[in-house]
Amino acid sequence: MRVRDLLDVPGLGLSLLTDVSGMDRTIRRVYTTDLPDPSRYLTPGDLVLTGLIWCREPGDADRFVSALVKAGVAALGAGEALGKVPAEVIQACGRHGITLLAVPPETSFAAVTEEVGRRLSGDRATAMTRVLGRRRLLLSAVAEGAGLDAMFRLMGRELGVECWLLTGLGRVVGGTGASLPGPLALRLACEYLKADRLPAPSEVSAPGAGAGKYTLFGVGGEPRITSWFLACAGREQDWPHELRESVAELAADVALERARLDAARTGDRRLAEAIVTMLASGNAEGAAPAEIASLMRAAGLPPDGRYLVAAMSAAAPAMVTGPNADRWRCDLAGELALPVAEGALVAPLGDEIVLLVPSPGDRAPDDPAPDDTASAAHLFAAAIRGAQPVLESDRSRIRLTVGVSAPAEGVTALSGAWHEAGSAQRLATLRGGTAISVVTSDEVASHELLLATVPASVLRSFRERLLGPLVAYDDRHRAELLPTLREFLACSGSWNACAAKMYVHVNTVRYRIRRIEELTGRDLSSLNDQVDFFLALRIR
């Protein structure tokens, strides 16, 4: 019910004392009060009725009306049983933009309350009928397999509010409104991932998209990073009950459609697992390539195509573990690959997730050769790194390490590409330090490749034996032996260069190096010992 509708009721005799700017505000409830400050009892959309008993001294009207503004009330009805509405009250309402209605002495507040209640009951019944009608349409669309596009076209006509469906990584799946700019979608995803509870109000801005208010609704369960969400324009608290119900129903039906799509991909997941298991068997000869080729054809991938192989490890201290851990990791890996190349195969292999990705950036025979700096592996790595702002916003604190092979031509080259990706992934783990660490096979330098192929327990033991005494000595004496060793090796064993870099006397460097040799039993004039120290310092 709008303020205009109430004013038009002939039997009440209400009159407007302010301008008409608030005539279309929606009334949701009636609240009667004569408290000087009713703030704690008010809700948005209230029609406040008052007998003005509180209006006794200058400033009372301004304080009262300010409280109404903060609460977002629809209008104020002032009773004239004790006399005309004071000019101070009319002026305060005009200054603050509150619609003021005069209630004549012959009209009781009970009559106004009854009329509003009757209208609202009829409105709610009509709204519920409309909600149920939309519910039937949506359920019919889901049952008929109409798909997400059809569902959003249907709801776009019914809702009257723009609404978009996004993944946890910010990819737009569908919507009722115009296409969302990429930066804005990414900002909305970040807000969704860090929200304490849902639905979550959000006010975001992005380059080229301006600022706007949205409400974010979860679609599906945890973890959020692999779930979907609805971003609807406006704030839920300002919506009528009918719209809130309709959006909640849309979220539920989208979740059903996603579950149907996931179930339809069960066969693809099994094919991917079989292909990856064969690749990892190490059989590069004989029947395995033919079997893999057959499975790839069944999955819709040409065996003679050009592919990247990626090995990914995903860890999070507050994430799903156990038998469902592989599922969210595979979902995350597939979502990361989707913007670069559709049709990627994703499957778990031990503690890792392996991706077989149709090579992005492939060109037609007549196209010019691509720039070496924008190779397929680098394009794919850059796309994964682009998700870092989103992962940093996620409350689960996910850490991804990814290794990417060079493009492999044909099925017989895939096993070697898988080994390349595994070595690059181990190096990415050693580098670490950020939410996403990605290494391509051409980034693997000689000593880094050596370290990446050594088990982590062996690396930790080697570092502890060699550097442990120095760390302990520095902790006790603050002697800076470890920083001195690092700088000494970086200066190729030059005493003077090391002293200059550390802003100390050369004799100080000599003393520290002698102490390092005494504590470790090594000789820093020996190339072999210098190499050992260098490698130990590279281990994290």
VONUMI-493439 format. One line per field, with one value per residue (C-alpha): residue number from 0; residue in three letters; x, y negated, z negated. Coordinates in steps of 0.001 Angstrom, whole numbers. Layout:
REM residues N
num <- [NUM	...]
residuo <- [Ala	...]
xx <- [X	...]
yy <- [Y	...]
zz <- [Z	...]
//
This chain:
REM residues 540
num <- [0	1	2	3	4	5	6	7	8	9	10	11	12	13	14	15	16	17	18	19	20	21	22	23	24	25	26	27	28	29	30	31	32	33	34	35	36	37	38	39	40	41	42	43	44	45	46	47	48	49	50	51	52	53	54	55	56	57	58	59	60	61	62	63	64	65	66	67	68	69	70	71	72	73	74	75	76	77	78	79	80	81	82	83	84	85	86	87	88	89	90	91	92	93	94	95	96	97	98	99	100	101	102	103	104	105	106	107	108	109	110	111	112	113	114	115	116	117	118	119	120	121	122	123	124	125	126	127	128	129	130	131	132	133	134	135	136	137	138	139	140	141	142	143	144	145	146	147	148	149	150	151	152	153	154	155	156	157	158	159	160	161	162	163	164	165	166	167	168	169	170	171	172	173	174	175	176	177	178	179	180	181	182	183	184	185	186	187	188	189	190	191	192	193	194	195	196	197	198	199	200	201	202	203	204	205	206	207	208	209	210	211	212	213	214	215	216	217	218	219	220	221	222	223	224	225	226	227	228	229	230	231	232	233	234	235	236	237	238	239	240	241	242	243	244	245	246	247	248	249	250	251	252	253	254	255	256	257	258	259	260	261	262	263	264	265	266	267	268	269	270	271	272	273	274	275	276	277	278	279	280	281	282	283	284	285	286	287	288	289	290	291	292	293	294	295	296	297	298	299	300	301	302	303	304	305	306	307	308	309	310	311	312	313	314	315	316	317	318	319	320	321	322	323	324	325	326	327	328	329	330	331	332	333	334	335	336	337	338	339	340	341	342	343	344	345	346	347	348	349	350	351	352	353	354	355	356	357	358	359	360	361	362	363	364	365	366	367	368	369	370	371	372	373	374	375	376	377	378	379	380	381	382	383	384	385	386	387	388	389	390	391	392	393	394	395	396	397	398	399	400	401	402	403	404	405	406	407	408	409	410	411	412	413	414	415	416	417	418	419	420	421	422	423	424	425	426	427	428	429	430	431	432	433	434	435	436	437	438	439	440	441	442	443	444	445	446	447	448	449	450	451	452	453	454	455	456	457	458	459	460	461	462	463	464	465	466	467	468	469	470	471	472	473	474	475	476	477	478	479	480	481	482	483	484	485	486	487	488	489	490	491	492	493	494	495	496	497	498	499	500	501	502	503	504	505	506	507	508	509	510	511	512	513	514	515	516	517	518	519	520	521	522	523	524	525	526	527	528	529	530	531	532	533	534	535	536	537	538	539]
residuo <- [Met	Arg	Val	Arg	Asp	Leu	Leu	Asp	Val	Pro	Gly	Leu	Gly	Leu	Ser	Leu	Leu	Thr	Asp	Val	Ser	Gly	Met	Asp	Arg	Thr	Ile	Arg	Arg	Val	Tyr	Thr	Thr	Asp	Leu	Pro	Asp	Pro	Ser	Arg	Tyr	Leu	Thr	Pro	Gly	Asp	Leu	Val	Leu	Thr	Gly	Leu	Ile	Trp	Cys	Arg	Glu	Pro	Gly	Asp	Ala	Asp	Arg	Phe	Val	Ser	Ala	Leu	Val	Lys	Ala	Gly	Val	Ala	Ala	Leu	Gly	Ala	Gly	Glu	Ala	Leu	Gly	Lys	Val	Pro	Ala	Glu	Val	Ile	Gln	Ala	Cys	Gly	Arg	His	Gly	Ile	Thr	Leu	Leu	Ala	Val	Pro	Pro	Glu	Thr	Ser	Phe	Ala	Ala	Val	Thr	Glu	Glu	Val	Gly	Arg	Arg	Leu	Ser	Gly	Asp	Arg	Ala	Thr	Ala	Met	Thr	Arg	Val	Leu	Gly	Arg	Arg	Arg	Leu	Leu	Leu	Ser	Ala	Val	Ala	Glu	Gly	Ala	Gly	Leu	Asp	Ala	Met	Phe	Arg	Leu	Met	Gly	Arg	Glu	Leu	Gly	Val	Glu	Cys	Trp	Leu	Leu	Thr	Gly	Leu	Gly	Arg	Val	Val	Gly	Gly	Thr	Gly	Ala	Ser	Leu	Pro	Gly	Pro	Leu	Ala	Leu	Arg	Leu	Ala	Cys	Glu	Tyr	Leu	Lys	Ala	Asp	Arg	Leu	Pro	Ala	Pro	Ser	Glu	Val	Ser	Ala	Pro	Gly	Ala	Gly	Ala	Gly	Lys	Tyr	Thr	Leu	Phe	Gly	Val	Gly	Gly	Glu	Pro	Arg	Ile	Thr	Ser	Trp	Phe	Leu	Ala	Cys	Ala	Gly	Arg	Glu	Gln	Asp	Trp	Pro	His	Glu	Leu	Arg	Glu	Ser	Val	Ala	Glu	Leu	Ala	Ala	Asp	Val	Ala	Leu	Glu	Arg	Ala	Arg	Leu	Asp	Ala	Ala	Arg	Thr	Gly	Asp	Arg	Arg	Leu	Ala	Glu	Ala	Ile	Val	Thr	Met	Leu	Ala	Ser	Gly	Asn	Ala	Glu	Gly	Ala	Ala	Pro	Ala	Glu	Ile	Ala	Ser	Leu	Met	Arg	Ala	Ala	Gly	Leu	Pro	Pro	Asp	Gly	Arg	Tyr	Leu	Val	Ala	Ala	Met	Ser	Ala	Ala	Ala	Pro	Ala	Met	Val	Thr	Gly	Pro	Asn	Ala	Asp	Arg	Trp	Arg	Cys	Asp	Leu	Ala	Gly	Glu	Leu	Ala	Leu	Pro	Val	Ala	Glu	Gly	Ala	Leu	Val	Ala	Pro	Leu	Gly	Asp	Glu	Ile	Val	Leu	Leu	Val	Pro	Ser	Pro	Gly	Asp	Arg	Ala	Pro	Asp	Asp	Pro	Ala	Pro	Asp	Asp	Thr	Ala	Ser	Ala	Ala	His	Leu	Phe	Ala	Ala	Ala	Ile	Arg	Gly	Ala	Gln	Pro	Val	Leu	Glu	Ser	Asp	Arg	Ser	Arg	Ile	Arg	Leu	Thr	Val	Gly	Val	Ser	Ala	Pro	Ala	Glu	Gly	Val	Thr	Ala	Leu	Ser	Gly	Ala	Trp	His	Glu	Ala	Gly	Ser	Ala	Gln	Arg	Leu	Ala	Thr	Leu	Arg	Gly	Gly	Thr	Ala	Ile	Ser	Val	Val	Thr	Ser	Asp	Glu	Val	Ala	Ser	His	Glu	Leu	Leu	Leu	Ala	Thr	Val	Pro	Ala	Ser	Val	Leu	Arg	Ser	Phe	Arg	Glu	Arg	Leu	Leu	Gly	Pro	Leu	Val	Ala	Tyr	Asp	Asp	Arg	His	Arg	Ala	Glu	Leu	Leu	Pro	Thr	Leu	Arg	Glu	Phe	Leu	Ala	Cys	Ser	Gly	Ser	Trp	Asn	Ala	Cys	Ala	Ala	Lys	Met	Tyr	Val	His	Val	Asn	Thr	Val	Arg	Tyr	Arg	Ile	Arg	Arg	Ile	Glu	Glu	Leu	Thr	Gly	Arg	Asp	Leu	Ser	Ser	Leu	Asn	Asp	Gln	Val	Asp	Phe	Phe	Leu	Ala	Leu	Arg	Ile	Arg]
xx <- [0	1356	925	-1100	-3582	-4141	-4678	-7326	-9487	-12586	-13822	-10624	-10443	-6632	-4880	-1329	708	4011	4904	4006	7538	6846	3425	4647	6442	5256	3512	4276	3103	1373	3004	1384	3600	3991	7539	9975	12394	10759	13850	14256	10690	10577	11126	11485	8138	6249	3303	3856	740	1218	-907	1970	2041	5859	5937	6347	9599	11601	13726	11376	9956	13376	14570	11424	11441	15195	14485	11863	14310	16982	14458	13275	9572	7053	5051	3968	289	-288	-3567	-5450	-7596	-5699	-5487	-3909	-502	2168	4139	7358	6356	5379	8690	10753	9049	9670	13370	13893	11717	9133	5585	3228	-507	-3033	-5512	-8742	-10301	-13247	-10895	-9440	-6003	-7776	-9691	-6490	-4774	-7730	-7849	-4099	-4293	-7181	-5337	-2095	-3864	-5371	-2030	-280	-2879	-2496	1295	1256	-855	1694	4597	2919	2275	5951	6907	4825	6395	9905	9270	7806	10888	13220	11205	11261	15040	14624	18033	19326	18870	15165	14748	16298	14300	11159	12092	13319	9735	8353	10803	11177	14731	18052	19629	22766	24059	27826	30342	32499	35367	33305	32274	28814	26594	23382	21103	18000	19816	22534	25893	27989	31428	34257	35772	32369	31705	35098	34351	30975	32635	35137	32285	30398	33387	34188	30601	29951	26381	23994	22016	24656	24136	27032	27963	30705	32343	34596	36461	34097	31063	30454	29099	25957	24096	23508	22256	24105	22295	24071	23129	24138	26325	29938	32659	31689	34657	33076	29442	27259	25528	22859	23701	20520	20432	19235	19056	16862	15600	14009	12180	8541	7940	6817	10143	12156	10133	10548	14344	14627	12634	14852	17960	16457	15519	18930	20476	18269	19353	23011	22592	21035	23945	26461	24724	24844	28647	29188	30193	32695	34303	34746	36314	38710	39735	40436	42542	44582	45170	46551	48763	50249	50968	54141	53444	54536	54561	52159	48414	48116	48273	45603	43380	43882	43083	39837	38822	39679	37423	34615	35213	35027	38776	40805	43764	46037	45226	47500	47159	48577	48826	48564	49148	47412	47494	44838	45000	42949	42977	39213	37997	36104	38277	37792	36036	34515	37866	38570	35200	35682	39281	38186	35351	37791	40314	37633	36337	39875	40402	37007	37732	40783	39604	36275	36303	39208	39371	39864	40529	42137	45391	46591	46933	46904	44393	45447	44017	44176	43509	42992	45827	44627	45856	45873	45689	44232	46688	46417	46962	50372	52566	51844	54320	56653	55966	52270	52649	49774	51297	51844	48298	46907	49181	48157	44472	44980	46959	44073	41964	44312	42187	39208	41118	42610	39050	37895	37553	38837	42362	42938	46478	46965	50191	50046	52548	51900	53598	54630	52053	52025	51259	49171	48401	51918	53359	50885	52736	55900	53858	52365	55877	56801	53743	54526	58072	56804	54144	56743	58756	55585	55195	58768	58205	54813	54212	50936	47415	48319	51757	51991	55112	55375	57833	60088	60563	62212	65926	68511	68955	65227	64358	66767	65122	61625	62325	63591	61052	60122	61291	64770	64932	63960	66557	69301	68471	68298	71649	73426	71662	70192	73319	73384	69696	70155	73263	71486	68500	70782	73247	71556	74760	73203	75203	72450	71955	75722	75986	73212	74824	78333	77154	75186	78424	80249	82425	83725	84535	84532	81334	79539	80695	79526	76098	75636	77093	79639	83449	85152	86682	83138	82325	85548	84698	81158	82304	84845	82091	79875	82680	83288	79609	79008	82399	82333	84881	83379	86446	85406	83061	81377	80513	79356	76946	75597	74936	73355	70934	70082	69200	66843	64790	61748]
yy <- [0	-3426	-6692	-7960	-5089	-5882	-9567	-8666	-6681	-8945	-7870	-8801	-12467	-12618	-15681	-16228	-18890	-18537	-18276	-15278	-13851	-10929	-9913	-6696	-5333	-1890	-1400	1975	1518	-945	-1987	-4347	-6213	-9363	-8630	-11528	-9113	-5937	-4849	-1396	-378	-1558	451	-652	-1335	-2197	-4618	-6336	-7719	-10191	-12459	-14993	-14858	-14810	-18209	-20666	-22587	-24006	-21249	-18398	-18162	-18051	-15262	-13214	-13571	-12808	-9473	-8686	-9488	-7180	-4335	-4850	-5251	-5773	-8652	-10400	-10778	-13552	-13565	-16861	-15860	-18396	-21076	-21785	-20303	-22769	-24675	-23390	-19802	-20697	-22530	-19655	-17146	-19421	-19776	-16039	-14873	-13041	-12904	-14403	-13591	-15335	-12959	-14900	-14709	-12624	-9876	-7535	-5963	-2607	-3379	-4240	-1116	1081	-343	148	3671	4562	3238	4975	8306	8078	7068	9987	12457	11117	11157	14742	15742	14159	15841	19240	18651	17849	20896	23130	21588	22103	25686	26446	24941	27030	30222	29692	29121	25608	24570	21493	19086	19893	19566	16106	14959	16048	14364	11223	10532	11301	9924	6314	6237	6983	10197	12100	15599	15828	18461	18080	17004	14230	15827	14681	17713	15873	13024	10970	7700	6403	8135	7384	5843	8209	5984	5563	9323	9910	7364	8979	12395	11025	9562	12869	14912	12732	12115	13306	14322	14532	12812	10085	6412	4987	1630	2034	30	1039	-794	-1558	-273	-2934	-2186	-296	1459	5215	8105	11414	14755	18111	20891	24292	25016	24863	24315	20923	20764	23507	22510	20068	16943	14470	10775	8680	4917	3038	3828	6698	4720	2211	4876	5863	9272	10641	9851	11388	14601	14718	14273	16973	19326	18467	19309	22668	23560	22537	24881	27694	26945	26948	30321	31646	30347	31880	35255	35128	34768	37985	39895	37191	37335	41098	40796	38135	40332	43270	41126	39572	42939	44327	41278	41733	45422	44427	46769	44827	47845	50620	50574	47661	44844	46580	47001	43380	42274	44250	42696	39211	39701	40753	37529	35441	34656	35451	37747	35910	32504	30100	30115	28673	30846	29109	30532	28642	28913	27075	26827	24894	25180	24634	26594	29817	32881	36610	38261	34950	33146	34334	33014	29373	29406	30757	28226	25413	26643	26947	23435	22014	23654	22752	19123	20271	23498	25297	29071	29526	32926	32787	35716	36422	38341	38945	35580	33675	32676	33246	31179	32038	28691	28146	25751	22120	19773	22450	20832	21642	22602	19153	17201	15703	17476	16400	14319	16531	14369	15268	19049	21358	22338	18714	17739	20516	19606	15946	16905	18890	16074	13740	15506	14430	11459	13776	16488	13877	12790	16325	17039	20599	19267	21624	21964	23202	24481	25261	26645	26312	28332	27174	27965	31675	32808	35973	38686	40202	36945	36622	38851	36751	33566	34932	35456	31902	30508	32483	31081	27543	28007	29104	25990	23879	25415	24458	20890	20491	17265	16202	17555	18837	20025	21065	22310	23276	25938	23425	21544	24511	23690	26448	26259	25562	28669	30650	29402	29943	33636	34293	35354	32567	34523	34930	31214	30210	32571	31204	27592	28297	30096	27316	24145	25224	24317	20851	20209	21287	19096	16065	16591	16593	13854	11820	12278	12108	15093	16287	12885	12574	16027	15197	11888	13417	16039	13414	11422	14505	14774	11174	9888	6212	6372	8211	5643	2777	4353	4930	1574	3228	3329	6032	7494	8016	10089	12117	12779	13915	16217	17840	18365	19964	22360	23259	23959	26019	27642	26364	24320	21352	21100	24492	24444	27674	26205	22950	24942	26836	23594	22031	24959	25010	21334	21983	24495	23034]
zz <- [0	948	-973	2016	1614	-2062	-1350	1243	-1210	-1458	-4866	-6698	-5726	-5826	-4401	-3145	-4977	-3067	614	2790	3119	785	2067	3670	605	-451	-3799	-5397	-8977	-11335	-14599	-17116	-19582	-21658	-22785	-22275	-20562	-19192	-17196	-18741	-17836	-14230	-11041	-7402	-5756	-8961	-9019	-12367	-14101	-16966	-19125	-19391	-23209	-22982	-21182	-24071	-23607	-20661	-19100	-20059	-16538	-14897	-17225	-16657	-12864	-12708	-14394	-11739	-8933	-10340	-10572	-6976	-7801	-5005	-6521	-9731	-10666	-13210	-15154	-15486	-18464	-20645	-17971	-14606	-13810	-15052	-12396	-13964	-13147	-9571	-9022	-10493	-8197	-5207	-6035	-6485	-3580	-5715	-4312	-6928	-7034	-9281	-10962	-11749	-15239	-14003	-12662	-15257	-14939	-15188	-11992	-10145	-11464	-10458	-6930	-6398	-7825	-5519	-2463	-3404	-3960	-501	985	-704	532	4056	3731	2451	5436	7746	5886	6145	9835	10410	8354	10621	13724	12365	11298	14718	16384	14183	14765	18517	18489	19861	18532	16743	19657	19902	16138	16093	19111	17302	14020	15781	16829	13385	10816	11888	10480	12182	10986	12063	11342	10736	9709	6615	8896	10492	13807	14909	15611	16463	15464	16061	16737	19013	18969	15889	16554	15578	12847	11194	11274	9640	6882	6198	5930	3404	1325	1472	316	-2683	-3869	-7423	-6606	-3668	-2241	-2400	-1506	475	1937	4535	7279	10144	12928	15787	13886	11244	7773	6858	4056	4281	2179	2468	2045	1811	4221	2888	-111	-1171	-155	1238	3623	5775	5225	7139	5906	6988	7072	7134	7578	4497	792	-364	-3375	-990	1037	572	-939	2428	4076	1246	1532	5304	5174	2499	4733	7710	5660	4639	8215	9563	6972	8313	11880	10889	9152	12372	14441	12016	12184	15990	15824	13844	16985	17984	14534	14766	18215	16912	13966	16291	18660	15852	14188	17459	17979	14525	15112	16981	19875	22937	25225	26219	25687	23237	25852	27921	24871	23855	27408	27326	24002	25273	28295	25934	24000	27187	27362	30499	29607	32063	30575	28753	24965	21768	18686	15318	11836	9035	5267	3240	-524	-3066	-6849	-7142	-4142	-3499	-4063	-3636	-667	520	663	4230	5392	4402	5646	9026	9223	8464	11031	13713	12997	13222	16616	18103	19132	21096	22693	22567	22426	19996	18300	14532	12201	8820	8620	5081	3348	6640	9278	12883	15749	19430	21153	24890	25659	25445	28145	30844	34262	37607	40382	42003	38756	37981	35439	31861	29896	27830	24773	24989	25353	24505	21149	20179	21181	19029	16091	16344	16273	13062	11433	12287	9646	6838	5595	5215	3351	1025	129	-669	-4368	-3827	-3058	-133	1168	4747	6265	9970	12452	16202	18925	22361	25095	25930	29484	29553	27049	26952	25580	22704	20233	20553	20197	16968	15539	16588	14838	11674	11499	12078	9380	6821	7621	7212	3754	2851	3993	2256	360	2073	2468	5956	7036	10697	12481	16146	17238	19007	15708	14032	13712	13162	9389	8870	10872	8689	5496	6876	7471	3920	1255	-1152	-4216	-2705	-1859	-5405	-6885	-4585	-5465	-9194	-9303	-7426	-8587	-11926	-13963	-12379	-13084	-16720	-17139	-15640	-17946	-21014	-20032	-17260	-15290	-11777	-10555	-8202	-6475	-6158	-4555	-2091	-1091	-921	1586	3554	3858	5228	2110	2198	-1308	-306	1766	-1043	-3631	-1420	-882	-4622	-5697	-8042	-8203	-6134	-9340	-10656	-7574	-8021	-11684	-10838	-8026	-10347	-12938	-10246	-9303	-12961	-13645	-10490	-9882	-6292	-4286	-2434	-190	1231	4235	3087	-311	1291	3498	472	-1397	1697	2102	-1598	-1481	1467	-533	-2283]
//
